Amino acid sequence: MATATLKTFKVSGFHCTGCSDNLGSALTNLEGVIRAQADFEAGQVDVRFDPDRVTENDVKARIRASGFDPD
C-alpha cells in the first residue's frame, strides 16, 4: 500500500448537513478511500485515500455521482 494521501476538495451543492453526511458515506464506500469527512458549512470534503487504489478523478466522479460539484 502506498502512503495514504489526504486531499481537500471544495464542493458546491450542499444544502444541509444531511447532504454532507450522504457525501461522506458515498465516498467512504468507494474502494480505496480510507476516510471521508464532508463539512457543509465550509463547502468541502477531506478525503484520505490510497492512491494505488483510487485516483483524485475517481473521487471527483463519485462526488458528481452523488449530486454535487467538485470545484
N, C-alpha and C positions, 0 to 999 in steps of 0.2 A: 504494500500500500504506500502510495506517495504521501508526502506530508499534506495534511488537510489544509485547504485554502479557505480563508474567511473573506467573503465579499459582501459589500453592502450594495443593494440595488434600490434605486429610487423607484417608487411605484405610484402611479396615479390611478384613480378609480375607486379608492376606498371610500365607503360611505359611513362605516361604523366599525366598532371593534370586532363585530362578528365577521366582517369582511376580512380583516387582518387575521383573525383566528382561522378562518377557512383557508386562506392562502398559506399560512404556516403549516397547516395539516397537509395540504396538497403537495407542498414542496418536501415535507418530511417523508412522504410516501414515494418520492422519486428515488429510484435506486442510485446510490452513491452520495445522497445527501445525508449528512450526519445530524445536522440540526438546522432548523429554520425558525426565526422569530421575527414576525412582522409587527410593525408599530404603526397603528392607524394615525396617530397624531403627527408623527414625523414623516409619514408617507414613504416608508422604506421597509425593506426586509433584509435582515442579516442572515446569510446562508453560509454554513460551514459544510464543505463537501470534499470528496476525494476526486481530484482532477483526473485520475486514471480511469474513473468510472462514469463521470458526468462532467459536461463542459458548461461554461457560462451560458452558451447558446441554448443548451438543454434546459437550464434553469429559467432563462427568459421565455422559452417556448412554453414551459409549464405555467409561468406567470400569466402569459397571454391566454392559454387554455383555461385558466381559472377566471378569466373575465377582466383582467387588469392589464395595464400598460407599463412595461418596464421602461424607464426613461434612460 
